[in-house]
Amino acid sequence: MEIQPSDRLKEFLELKELSFSKFALKIDAPKLIYQANKYIGEGKKSTLKGNYGKNFFKVDLNYNWYLTGEGSMLLSEYNLNAKQSVPIVADTTVLYGLEESDEGLQVVTKPIKGGLINVKDDQKIDKMQNEISELKGEVKVLKELCFEIISDKINK
């Protein structure tokens, strides 16, 4: 019999000594708390996908391993010094900035596709770390700007 994601999830939960309900809370999926019998155990065909899967990183679970059985179970097992590929858990969207338009201030987002980041190129890693630092600075500025805008609207 082929090993299903439900079997891999059971293996992960046993390794981490987590109940399914604690797992559900940690991946921000409280709706799943009482649905363990649907997602864990031998022969179960239901698979946690989409919004659930994108939060697996919060419990150190490799979403690719959960779905396919390929790679390491734990994301922490990926050793960046070994210069291997690291999975991005799922397609996601990140805040990119604010933009003025005819309708007022608009939030601009930037999609990031799930897949593999090849970490063989240290220059790319350095560049990404610099971009992350810049984005953190932009987020701080945006938060301050949003606070000012909200304060102005309240005071009017």
C-alpha positions, 0 to 999 in steps of 0.5 A: 500500500502506498504511503499517504500524506496522512501516514506522514503526518502521523509520523511527524506528530509522533516525532514532535510529540504533538497532538493533532489539535496542537498542530492545528493551532500552531499552523493557524487552523483552529477549524481542524482541531476536531478533524484529526480522524480525517487527516491522520492515520492509515488509509486516510485520503484527505490532504491538508492543502492550500492555506493549511500547507503554507503554515507548515513551516511554523511547526518545522514540517516540510510541506513537500515531504508531507505531500510526496515523501521526498526530501527531509521531514523537517525544514530544520534538517536543510543545512544551508551550509551544505549548499542544497535547495531549500523549499519555499512552502507554498505560493504566497503574497508579501506586502510590497508597499503603498501606492497613491491612486485615484481611489486613494492609498492602495496596498501593493503586494508582490506574489512569490511562487512556491518552489526551490531556492538554489542556495549554491550561489552565495551572492544570491543569498546575500542579495536576498538577505539585503532585500529582506533587510530593506523590506523590513525597513519599508514595513516599519515606515509603512506601519508608521505611515498607516498609523499617521493616516489613521490618526489623521482620519480619527482627528478629522 
